[in-house]
Amino acid sequence: MKELVETIAKALVDSPDQVKVTEEVNEKGTLITLSVAKEDIGKVIGKQGRVANAIRSVVKAVAIKNGVHVIVDIE
């Protein structure tokens, strides 16, 4: 999942070298945290959060297929 979020984020931003994705697994599921450069945050979130929601939807679809619970957080 981490690699999926990282690949999507790097394709969207102007500074792909500043994309950082962390993955934390606990009893509730997996928390994936995405952080990008300040000037790229708008590109990752999108108008009215549409891009962020699309990223979450893709990750959720893959997670459901694998039988896990995943939360994507954008910092």
C-alpha distance (Angstrom), angle and dihedral (degrees) to the residues before:
residue distance angle dihedral
M1 . . .
K2 3.78 . .
E3 3.80 91.6 .
L4 3.81 91.5 49.1
V5 3.82 93.2 54.1
E6 3.80 91.1 44.4
T7 3.81 92.7 51.1
I8 3.80 93.2 48.7
A9 3.81 93.4 46.3
K10 3.81 94.3 47.7
A11 3.81 89.8 53.1
L12 3.81 91.3 54.2
V13 3.81 103.5 45.9
D14 3.81 135.3 71.5
S15 3.83 92.8 -136.3
P16 3.81 106.0 47.8
D17 3.81 91.3 166.8
Q18 3.82 89.5 66.9
V19 3.81 94.9 55.2
K20 3.80 110.7 113.8
V21 3.78 123.9 -176.3
T22 3.79 123.4 -174.6
E23 3.78 127.1 -172.9
E24 3.79 124.0 -154.4
V25 3.79 121.1 -176.4
N26 3.80 121.9 -160.3
E27 3.80 137.5 153.9
K28 3.84 92.7 -77.8
G29 3.79 94.7 53.1
T30 3.78 138.5 -90.8
L31 3.80 125.8 -34.3
I32 3.79 114.8 -158.0
T33 3.79 115.2 -167.1
L34 3.79 119.8 -162.4
S35 3.78 122.4 -164.9
V36 3.80 126.3 178.9
A37 3.79 137.4 172.8
K38 3.82 115.7 -68.4
E39 3.79 93.2 -112.3
D40 3.83 91.3 53.0
I41 3.80 99.1 49.6
G42 3.81 92.0 92.9
K43 3.78 91.5 55.0
V44 3.79 91.9 52.7
I45 3.80 94.6 46.0
G46 3.81 97.7 38.5
K47 3.78 128.8 -169.4
Q48 3.79 109.8 -29.9
G49 3.81 89.0 -9.2
R50 3.78 94.7 -67.8
V51 3.80 96.5 137.5
A52 3.81 91.8 46.3
N53 3.79 90.4 49.8
A54 3.80 90.8 48.7
I55 3.81 90.9 52.5
R56 3.79 90.1 49.5
S57 3.81 91.5 48.2
V58 3.80 93.4 52.3
V59 3.80 92.3 47.4
K60 3.81 91.4 45.9
A61 3.81 91.2 52.0
V62 3.80 91.3 52.5
A63 3.81 90.9 44.3
I64 3.79 92.9 52.3
K65 3.79 89.9 49.3
N66 3.83 88.6 53.5
G67 3.82 93.2 42.9
V68 3.82 97.5 -117.3
H69 3.81 135.7 118.5
V70 3.80 115.6 -121.7
I71 3.81 131.6 -177.5
V72 3.81 120.1 -166.0
D73 3.81 115.8 -153.7
I74 3.81 122.1 -172.2
E75 3.78 117.5 -154.5
